[in-house]
């Protein structure tokens, strides 16, 4: 541990967090806190004085031992009992739905794997009935998004590009996870989409992945609002400047015309191979960055294209042709590495928290 981190940084953090500018926002944020409370990133204990008088006990976590000399005096002086744990937010040792309130102020930006941490927070948080009613959220056709919804999606996408999350996901797609031209193609990419979507929703909670429904004649071209969106994505291993070289709308219509054939298949093996053939051809149709497996996810169009592939799989899964017909994978092949999710976890999108409009 460096001298700066051990001696200087805690003092600077405590000084910054005690700023008058944060007092009213803290009080306003903590006012609704009730029931069993978990505070993520307890830090120097600055929030303690702003909890409502009705709060008598909280559980709190923070991985930084160097902050204890600031937080402990505040704990000793507070009427609130604090059950403190030196833990990171990515691995919470609590049972599901334990807490009525989870508090996090000025903390998420310091968590290395914020997407995983948010998943853990969701797991231990007891949602009220009205919020449960709002789940699952819906993925919508990109053509139906308002200008504001388009802007929010692009804003969240740009944030993930800037903070490195997108680049990490792009590099994962370049790694040999046996997710193309195998029975893992559909389940693996279902989990892959969720990873980006969770990260997007951590930025804008009302953002979901839209799908590009190239089966419709009105969408058989590059979506107008994405035509000029060609980001430069810096991954842990390279820099990718997104390009496209799309072909004619009639060519795309010809490719999409094979979709009914895919949906008519009555075995998973024939369905996935037919649908992946369509998928491959559309990657080639878009061209440029989308034409190469290692670079394709740098283009936002990749995610909307795969979202439509996922939608078509769900359409087949809920049809008489595909009902109950799952990928026949087992052992290591059934684990959607590098994540622990299994093939069985991917069978029901409602259980995964989303559906399609």
DARAFEN-V280380 format. One record per residue. SS is DSSP state (a for helix, b for strand, c for the rest). PSI is psi in radians with two decimals (none if undefined). OMEGA is omega as a letter, one per 30 degrees, with the letter a starting at -180 (none if undefined). Layout:
ss/psi/omega
SS/PSI/OMEGA
SS/PSI/OMEGA
//
This chain:
ss/psi/omega
c/2.29/a
c/2.74/l
a/-0.74/a
a/-0.85/a
a/-0.66/a
a/-0.67/a
a/-0.67/a
a/-0.88/a
a/-0.76/l
a/-0.66/l
a/-0.75/l
a/-0.71/l
a/-0.80/a
a/-0.69/l
a/-0.78/a
a/-0.73/a
a/-0.30/l
c/0.11/a
c/2.49/l
a/-0.49/a
a/-0.39/a
a/-0.15/a
a/-0.93/a
a/-0.77/l
a/-0.65/l
a/-0.85/a
a/-0.72/l
a/-0.71/a
a/-0.69/a
a/-0.20/a
c/-0.68/a
c/-0.08/a
c/2.29/a
c/2.95/l
c/-2.63/l
c/2.21/a
b/2.35/l
b/2.20/l
b/2.16/l
b/2.16/a
c/1.07/a
c/-0.53/l
c/-2.19/a
c/0.20/l
c/0.36/a
c/-0.42/a
c/-0.33/a
a/-0.74/a
a/-0.14/a
a/-0.03/l
c/2.61/l
c/2.73/a
c/-0.37/a
c/-0.25/a
c/2.16/a
c/-0.34/a
b/2.47/l
b/2.73/l
b/2.49/a
b/2.57/l
b/2.60/l
c/2.34/a
c/-0.18/a
c/1.85/l
a/-0.49/a
a/-0.23/l
a/-0.13/a
a/-0.63/a
a/-0.26/l
a/-0.69/a
a/-0.61/a
a/-0.78/l
a/-0.60/l
a/-0.62/l
a/-0.79/a
a/-0.57/a
a/-0.16/a
c/2.64/l
c/-0.10/a
c/2.27/l
b/2.22/a
b/2.04/l
b/1.73/a
b/2.45/l
b/2.35/l
c/1.57/a
c/2.79/l
c/2.76/a
c/-0.27/a
c/-0.26/a
c/1.46/a
c/2.19/a
c/0.62/a
c/2.64/l
c/2.82/a
c/2.49/l
c/0.67/l
c/-0.59/a
b/2.51/l
c/-0.48/a
b/2.34/l
b/2.18/a
b/2.33/l
c/1.98/l
c/2.16/l
c/0.71/a
c/-0.72/a
a/-0.53/a
a/-0.28/a
a/-0.01/a
c/2.15/a
c/-0.80/a
c/1.37/a
a/-0.56/a
a/-0.77/l
a/-0.72/l
a/-0.74/l
a/-0.62/l
a/-0.69/l
a/-0.70/l
a/-0.78/l
a/-0.63/a
a/-0.74/a
a/-0.13/a
b/2.27/l
c/1.93/a
c/2.49/l
c/2.73/a
a/-0.66/a
a/-0.56/l
a/-0.63/l
a/-0.63/a
a/-0.52/a
a/-0.19/l
c/2.57/g
c/2.80/l
b/2.86/a
b/2.35/l
b/2.34/a
c/2.79/l
b/2.28/a
a/-0.50/a
a/-0.28/a
a/-0.11/a
c/2.44/l
c/2.95/l
a/-0.67/l
a/-0.71/l
a/-0.65/l
a/-0.79/a
a/-0.72/a
a/-0.73/l
a/-0.85/a
a/-0.64/l
a/-0.85/a
a/-0.70/l
a/-0.73/l
a/-0.65/l
a/-0.76/l
a/-0.55/l
a/-0.75/a
a/-0.63/a
a/0.02/l
c/-0.15/a
a/-0.78/l
a/-0.77/a
a/-0.67/l
a/-0.73/l
a/-0.64/l
a/-0.77/l
a/-0.60/l
a/-0.67/a
a/-0.37/l
a/-0.17/a
c/2.76/a
c/1.45/l
c/0.22/l
c/0.80/a
c/0.14/l
c/2.43/l
c/0.63/l
c/3.03/l
c/-0.10/l
c/-0.15/a
a/-0.94/a
a/-0.88/a
a/-0.65/a
a/-0.81/a
a/-0.41/l
a/-0.77/l
a/-0.69/a
a/-0.78/l
a/-0.72/a
a/-0.66/a
a/-0.74/l
a/-0.74/a
a/-0.71/l
a/-0.70/l
a/-0.70/l
a/-0.76/a
a/-0.34/l
a/-0.42/l
a/-0.91/l
c/1.81/a
c/-0.36/a
c/0.08/l
c/2.35/l
c/2.89/l
c/2.11/l
c/2.72/l
b/2.56/l
c/1.77/a
c/1.41/a
c/0.04/l
c/-0.31/l
c/2.39/a
a/-0.50/a
a/-0.17/a
a/0.35/a
c/0.95/l
c/3.01/l
c/2.21/l
c/2.32/a
a/-0.73/a
a/-0.19/l
a/-0.09/a
c/-0.66/a
c/0.12/a
c/1.62/a
c/1.37/a
c/2.82/l
b/2.13/a
b/2.15/l
b/2.04/l
c/3.04/l
c/-0.25/a
c/-0.23/a
c/3.06/l
b/2.25/a
b/2.11/l
b/1.99/a
c/2.30/l
c/2.82/l
c/2.71/l
c/1.09/a
c/2.68/l
c/-2.87/a
c/2.76/l
a/-0.60/l
a/-0.61/l
a/-0.73/l
a/-0.67/l
a/-0.66/l
a/-0.76/l
a/-0.83/a
a/-0.40/a
c/-0.23/l
c/-0.10/a
a/-0.79/l
a/-0.57/l
a/-0.73/l
a/-0.80/a
a/-0.31/l
c/-0.14/a
c/2.57/a
c/0.10/l
c/2.64/a
a/-0.71/a
a/-0.81/a
a/-0.58/l
a/-0.90/a
a/-0.64/a
a/-0.68/l
a/-0.79/a
a/-0.67/l
a/-0.55/l
a/-0.73/l
a/-0.80/l
a/-0.84/a
a/-0.78/a
a/-0.59/l
a/-0.61/l
a/-0.79/l
a/-0.67/a
a/-0.76/l
a/-0.71/l
c/-2.97/l
a/-2.30/a
a/-0.62/a
a/-0.28/a
a/-0.02/a
c/2.27/a
c/-0.78/a
c/-0.37/a
c/-0.29/a
a/-0.74/a
a/-0.11/l
a/-0.39/l
c/2.18/l
a/-0.43/l
a/-0.50/l
a/-0.81/a
a/-0.62/l
a/-0.60/l
a/-0.84/a
a/-0.51/l
a/-0.66/l
a/-0.66/l
a/-0.76/l
a/-0.69/l
a/-0.75/l
a/-0.63/l
a/-0.79/l
a/-0.66/l
a/-0.74/l
a/-0.71/a
a/-0.57/a
c/0.14/l
c/2.93/l
c/-0.47/a
c/-0.61/a
c/-0.04/a
c/2.21/l
c/0.13/a
c/1.81/a
c/2.84/l
c/2.17/a
c/1.23/l
c/2.70/a
c/2.98/l
a/-2.45/a
a/-0.55/a
a/-0.37/a
a/-0.08/l
b/2.17/a
c/1.11/a
c/2.57/g
c/0.25/l
c/2.76/a
c/-0.11/a
c/2.51/l
b/2.93/l
a/-0.72/a
a/-0.53/l
a/-0.34/a
a/-0.01/a
c/-0.47/a
c/1.92/a
a/-0.47/l
a/-0.70/l
a/-0.48/l
a/-0.17/l
c/0.14/a
b/2.93/l
b/-3.09/a
b/2.37/l
c/none/none
//
